[in-house]
């Protein structure tokens, strides 16, 4: 017998990737009390889990990145009254981090082409895909309520205040001493990524393409990642004199991204100040 939807509330964390998603999923969400967290590796089975359990609150986390609309549509089809948590990161830092992961995974195009602010048909990330306020408005239209908007940068300056806001939003509790503030994983060096970018031009496609068969896609992706990690490891042995002396990402390119989206960034902060609940501590 299906559960009555009025018996429980769902909170949906939409991870944009490179915006503290892994940290939240591994260090924060599992420590919350009075709410059942559905780990990302059990996302596909969340509906069955809800049906066989009796919790009153569920927190589900799933990364979306440039598949944001697809993920929102999928989830809204299940529960259009879910409350959404969205973590944002300043545009230049966010897209630069995505670019570093792209290179780590075998990508080879330059940053300016990867984060294309000018083309109407960008190869991967375009201007419209990088705006945050349209994402917020899309969430409002799908779920009929404002999302909780948090900022990646605040995890470094006042992490417990953000956990308090999550608890105020979801009705959960936590114990401060159980929250691990250590970094989940460190980044690869610019020199290593320069090497992978050069080798990637010869070995892999600039634009990742998924095999239509899911099983083959998983196998191919795993083999490619193994190859990339091997290249990254070997890259440590390459003398610096043989590397491209130019920066991995030019400072003026990042500055252009930051300036271009400055108004959008300020609008997001204003939205959070207007709609977020007061971060009243709920830990005990």
N, C-alpha and C positions, 0 to 999 in steps of 0.2 A: 504493500500500500504506500503510495507516494506521500511524502511529508507535505503538510500544509505550508506554503511559502510564508504565511504570516507568523510561523513559529520561529523563524530565524532571520538574521540580517547578514548580508554578505558585503565585505569590503574587498575591493579589487585594486591591488597595486599594479599600475601600468608602468613597467620599467622601460625607460628610454634607452638603456644601455649607456655605459660609461657615466652614470649619474648615481652612483652609490647602490645600484641594484644588488650586486653580489654581496656587499657589506650588509645590507638590510636582510637579505635572504639567509645569510649564514650567521650573523652576529646579533641581530635585533629581533626579527619576527619570531624565531623559535623560543625566545625568552619571555614573550608576552603571555600574561595569564588572563583567564576569563575570555579567551578567544582561541579557536582552533586554527592553527596555521597550516595551510596546504602547501608543502614544499613545491618548488618549481618542477622537480622531477616526477611529481604526482599530479601535475596540472591536468593531464588528459583524463584522469579518473576522478576529478573533483566532484562531478555530479553524483556518481555512485557512492563516494565517500559521504557526501551530505545525506544521502538517503538512508545509509546504514548507521549513522551516528545521531546524537540527540543534542548537539551543542546549539546554543542560541546565537553565536556569532562565529563567522568564518572569515579568515583573511587569506586571499588567494593572490599569488604574485606571478606575473608573466612578463617577460621582456617583449617590447613591441618595436622600438626604433622606427624605421621607415615603414613598417607594417602596422602602424598605429590604428588606422581606420579599420583594417581587417580584424585586428584583435578586439577593438571596441564593438564592432558589429557582432562578432562571435559571442562575446560575453553578454551584450545587451539582449541578444536573442534568448539567453537563458534567464537573466534577471535584469530587467530594465530599471529596477529600483536599487541596484547596488550602489554603494558609495565608493568613490574612486580616490585613490592616493596617487599623486603625480610628483615626482622629484625632478627638478630642473637644474641645469648647470649652465653657467654663463656661456653664451654661444661659441665664442672663440675657443675656450677650454674644452667644451663638449665635443665640437667637431674635430679638434686637434687630437683628442683622445680616441675618437672613432677612427681617425686616419692612421694613428699608430697601430691600432688593432688590425686595420685593413692591411697594412704593410706586414705585420707579424704573420698574417694568414696568407701571404703570398702575393699581395697586391703590388702594383708597380707604377701607377700613375702619380704625377706630381700633385701636391696638395691643392694647387689652384684649380686643377681640373677635377679633382675629387670633390671639393667643396665649391661648386660652380655657381656663383652669384649672378651670372649674366645670361646664361643660356636658358631658353624655354624648354629645352629637352636635355637636361643634365644627365651624364652617364650614371651617376649614383645619387649624390646629394645636391639638391637645387635650393634656390632661395626660399621657395614656398614650403619645402619640406623641413626647413630649419627654423621656421617661425613657431613660437610657443603659444602665443595667444590664440591662434586658430585651433591649436590642439585643445586648449582649455574650453573653447566654445563648442568644439565637437563633443567633448565629454559632457558638457551641460545639455546639449541637444539629445544625446543618446540616453542619458540617465536622469535627466530632469532635476538635477541638483548640482551645486558647485562642488568641484573636487577639493580635496585638501592639497594645497600647493606648497611644497617644501623646496629648499634650495641646497644643493650639494655643498656649496661653500660653507654653509653653517655647520656641517658635520665636523669641520675642523675647528671652528671657533666656539661653538656651544652645542655639542652633540646631544646632551641630555635634554636640552630645551626642545629639540626636534622629536625625541622619543616621547616627551611629555605631550607634544601636539598630536602625535599619532595616537596616544592613549586617550586624549580628550576627544578625539574624532571617533575612535572605535569603541570606547568604553572599556578598554583593556587596562591591565596593571602590569608593573614590572618592578624588579628589584635592581637598583642601580649597580650593586656590586656584581651582578650577573652579566652586565653588558661589557663585552670586550671591545676596547677602542683601538686595537692594533689593526694595521693595514692588512687587508685580505691577501693581496699579492702585489708585488712590486712590478714596475714597468721595465721593459727592455730599453737598453741604452740607444741613443740616437745613432751611434756608430754601427751597432748591430743591425738596426733597421735600414740604414743606408746600404748595407751589404745585401740584405734580403730584397730590397727594392731593385737593386741591379740584377740579382740572380732571378728574381721573379719575372723580369722582362723576358727572359729566355725560356723559362719553364712553365709559366702559368698565364692564364688569360687576365687581362687588366680588370675585367668585370666578372666577378664570380657568377657562375651559372650552375643551377641545381639540376641534377639528373631528374627526369620525369618519374623514374621509379624510386620510391622512397628508400627502399633497401639499398639499391645501388648508390643513391645519393649519400647515405650514411657511410658506406664503405669508402667511397671516393673521398669524402670529406675527411674521414679519419686518416687515410693514407696521405692526403695532402698536408694535414696538420703535422703528422710525424715527420714528413720531409721538411716542413718549415721549421720545426723545432730543431732538427738536425742542422739546418743552415744557420739558425740563430746561435747554436752552440759553437759551430765552427767559426762564426763571424768574430768571436772573441779573439781568435788567433791572427786575424788580418791586421798587419801593421797600419797604424794611423796614417802613415805617409802615403799609403795606397788608396785611402778613402777620399771621396769627394769632399773638398774643404768647405763647401757651402753648407749652411744649416739645413737640417732636415725639413724644417718649415720656416720660411722667411718671416721675420718679425713684422714686416709691413703687411704681409698677407693676413696674419692673425689680427693686426690692428684694423685692417679693413673689415674683417668679419665682425669684430667687436663694435666698431662704429656703425656699421650697417644695421645691426640689430639692437642698438642701444635703446631706442624707443620701445621696442618689443620687450626688452629685459626690464625696463622700468615699469611698464604696464603690468608685467607678471608680479612684480613686487607689490604694486598697488593692489592688485587683485587679491594677493595673499593677505595683506593687511586688512582688507575689507571683509573677506569671507572666511578666513581660517578661524577655528575656535581658539579661545585663549589657552595658552599652554599651561594650564593649571596642573601641577604635578599630581598624578594618580598612583604613584608607586607606594607600596607599603609592604 
